Amino acid sequence: MSNYCVIGSGISGATIANLLSKKNSVHIYDKARGPGGRCSFKRINNFEGFDHGAQYISPKSIQFRKFIEKLLKKKILKIWSGKHVYLNKIKKKNKKHVKIIGTRGNNDISKYLIKNIQCFFHSELEKIKFINNKWKLDFKNNQTKYYDNLIITCPFPQLKKLTKKFIKDPFVNKKIKMDANITVMIKIKKSNKNISSFLFNDKILGWAAKENSKKRFKNKYDLWTLQSTYQWANKRINKNKENKEDNSKILIDKFFKLSGIKKTKILNSLNHGWKYSSNSRPLKLKSYWNTKLNLGVCADWFVGPRVEAGWISANDLFKKINK
């Protein structure tokens, strides 16, 4: 039995870890406090929270659709119903697509896939070395671990920094520009508008979702997740921490103006910046595997910006490992 270390617990990391764990020993490490990666769920108490990353899943490929249907039957996932308002005419044609969400949060897929795998959170990988056919991994919490095989699922800029001495494949020299996203989560007085989400036609605010409409909890207030456009976030992400109050105010003001919801007091507000949210330009390669080094890479940015892309990349890597 070979041992594997998987870096990242988003859908790519969770999928490849699940597939490998059937015949191998697998450990997962993630710098976050919990699983999900870009599908993270920001919990503010035992019941309430925000899908502050990927908002929903709408399967395209046959294989991924089968996987999602399986999770729907198990009630890991459910359909997000309600009124979804499309103000962006270009994307209005997608309004009939079924929106699928986690029953408790959009990180439910990752939780399901890694439920029997040992995970180490708050563990950020800092350096890697290949010594005597073993991977030496140094983490920022001063831990050092050794594994036979290493699978990395982090964003492209972080991957390039970690593996520049080891990966010589042409894909690492490509100019992959990952888009940013700034997300603001707010709690406000209840509105009489019975709307689940808005897709805006705006240069700053792209999307707003009412968390209450997902029917995971009941609240006397409305919880909204607001997400910027990539173009606006790309210009502001590097200073979002210093300017989070200003950035949040801009997105909140836009939300009230564009949604038609009466402006009211913000009872609670959180700001999260995704510096490496997604890559909209897929590569010809779906994943990477080096048999000499036992080093693999899978991530959504190989395939595209959708959640599905991460699952496709992980399955592609699994096939390469087992050739």
N, C-alpha and C positions, 0 to 999 in steps of 0.2 A: 504493500500500500504506500503510495507516494503522498507527501504532504504539500499542500498548496496554501499560499497566503494571498488573499484577495484584498486589494486596497480600494475601499469605497463600497457603500451599501445602497446605492441607487439601484435603478432597475437593471443596469448592466452588471454591476457587482453581485446583486442578489441572484440574478438569473444564472450567471456562470458558476457562482458558488453552489447553488442548488444542483445544477447539472453535475458538477464535479464531485459533490459530496456523496453521490450514490455508490462510488467505488474508491473514494479517496478521503483522507483526512483534510479538512478545510477550516481555516480560521479567517475571519473578516476583521479588518481594521478600518476605522472611520474617524475623522477628526471631529465630526459632529457629535451631538449629545444623543442622537438616535438615528434609526435607519430612514432611508427614503431618498437621500440626495436631492435632486431637483423636484421630487414629488413629496418633499417634506410637509409635515403638518405642524403648525405652530400652536401648541396647546397653551391656553391661558388659565385653565383650571382642569378639573377632572373630566369635564364633559365638553366644554366649549373650545373652539379653536378656529384657525384659518388655514386653508390650503394656499400657502403663500408662494408656492412654486408652480409646477404644472397644474392647470385647472381641471382638466378632464381628459379622458381617453376616448378616441374615436377610431377604432381599428380599420386598417385598410387591407393589409395582407391576409390571405386565407388562414395561414398558420397562426398568426397572432390573434385573429378573430376567434379561432377555436380555443386558444389559451384563455382569452377573456371570457368566453362563454362558459368555460369550466369554472372560473372564479365567480361568475354570476350565479351559477347553480349552487355553489357552496356558500353564497351570500357574503363572500369576501368583498365583492363589488356590487353596485346597484346602478340603476339608471337615474340620472339627474333630470327630473321633470320640471315643469313650470314654464313660465314665459321668458324666453331668451330674445332680447331686443337687438336687432342688427341695424346699427346706424351706418356701418361701413358697407356701402353698396357693392364694393368689389368682392367682399367675402360673404355677401348675403346668400350666395348660392349654396353655401355650406350649412345653412340653417336647419336643414332636414336631417343632418347627421346626428345619430344618437350620441348623447353625452354620458359617459360612464365614469363614475367616481367610486372612491373607497367607501365602504359602509360606515367606517368610523373616521377615516382620513385618507388622503390620497397616497399615503405611504403604506397602505394596507397590503399592496402587492409585495413590496419588499419584506414586510413583516411575515407574510405568509411563506414566502420562499426561503427565508433564513430562520424559521422558527426552531429548527433542530441543529443549527450551526452556531458554534461559539463565536461571539462577536465582542470586539473590544472598541468601545467608543471613547471619545476624547483622546484619540491616538492619532496624531498627525505624523506622517512619514516625512523624515527630513533628508536622509541620505541612504543610498544603496550601494553595495559592493558585491562582486561575484568572486568568492574565495573557495577554492577546492570543491568546485561544483555545488556550492551552497550560496544562497543569497543571504547576505548580512544586512539586516534592516535596522537603521537607527531612527528612533522616534523622538519627537520633541519633548516627551515626558521622561527622557533619559533612559528609556528601555531599549534593549538590543535583542533582536530575535533572529533566528536562523531557519530558513525553509529551503526545500528542494526546488520548488517552483514558485514563481511570482507572477501574479496577474494584477495589472494596474488599470483602473477605470476612471481616473481623474480627468479634468479638463485638459485640453491640448497644451496650453502654456505651462502648466504644472508638470505634465508628462515630459515635455521637452527638457525642462530643467533637471528633472530627476534622472533621465535616461540618456543624456547626451553622449555619455561615454560608451554606451552599450548598443543602442539602436542606430544602425547605419542605413536603414531602408529609406528610399527617397521621400516617403510621405512625411518624415519629420522635418524636412527642409521646405515643405510647402508653406505658403503664407496663409495660414488658417486664422481667420479673424472671427473670434467668438463674440457674439453680441451680449450686451449687458441688459439687465432689467432692474428697475427700482420698484419695489412693492411696498405699499402702505396699507396697514390693517387698521380699521377704525370701528369704534362702537358709537352708535348714535341713537337718538330717539326714533321709535318706530314710525315708519311712513305708511301711508294708506295705499301706496303703489305696490301691487302684488307682482313683482318682477324678480326673476332669478338671476339674470345677468344682462350686461350691456356690452356690446362690441362697438366701440366708438370710431368715428371717422375724424381723428384728431392727430396732430403731430406730437402731442405730449402724452395724453392719457389714451391707452389702448383698450383697456378691459376693466370691468368691475363685476364682481360676483358677490351675491348676498349669501353668506354662509348659512343663515337660517333656512334658506330654501332647500338645502341639502338634507334637511330633516334628520340631523344627527343629535340635535338638542333643541330645547325650548328656551326662549329668552324674552324678556319684556322689552329688550332693545334689539336693534338691527346691527349685525356684524357684517361689514363689507370689506372685501379684499380689492384694492385698486392696483393695477399694474400699468407701468409706463410703456411707451413704445420703445423699441430697441434704439431708434435713432436718437431720441432724447436722452436715454440712459447712457448710451455710449459716450456722450459728451460730459456727463456729470458723475459717472460712477466712481472715478478715482478720488473725488472729494465728497462723496456722499456722507461719510461718517461725520465730517466737519460741518457739512451743510444740510444734515438730515431734516432739521426743522423747516428750513426754507423749501427743500425739495418736497417734503410731505405737504406743506401748505399749498404749493402749486398744484399738486395732484388732487388734493382734497377740494380746493376751489374749483378746479376743472370738473370734478365729479358732480358737484352740486349744479354747476352751470349747464353741463351737457345732459345730465340725467333728468332734469326737471324736478328732482326731489328738493323739497323746501330746505334751505340751509338752516342747520341747527347746531347746537353745541356739540363739540367732539368730546365724548366722555372718556375715551381711551384711544391712544394712537401708537402704533409701532411701525418702524421703518426697517426694511431689510433690503440690502443691495446684493444682487446676483452679478458679480463681475464677469463670470463666464457662464452665461445662461444657456446659450445654444449656438450651433453652427448651421446656417441655412444652406450652405453649399456642400453637398455630400462629396466624399472622396470616391475614387474607383475601388478602393480597398474597404472591406467591411470590418476587418479586425486584423490583428498582427500576432504572429506566433513564431518564436525563434527556438528551434529544436535543440540547438547547441547550448543555448543559455537557459532553456526552460523559462523563457520570459514571454508573457503575453499581454496584449492590450486590447480592450474592447470598451466602447463608449458610444453614446448617441451621436457624437460629432463626426464619426466615420460615415454615418448614414443620413442624418438630417436632424431637424429640430424637434421632431415629435417624440413622445415617450416611447412609442413603438420602435423607434430607431435603436434605442439602447438594448431592447430585447433581441432585435435582429442581429446586432453586432455580437452579443454574447453567444447566441446560438451558432453564429458563424465561427467564432473562436473555438467553441467546444468541438465542432467538426474538425478543425485544423489540428487540435491537440490529439484527437483520436484517429488521425490518418495512419 
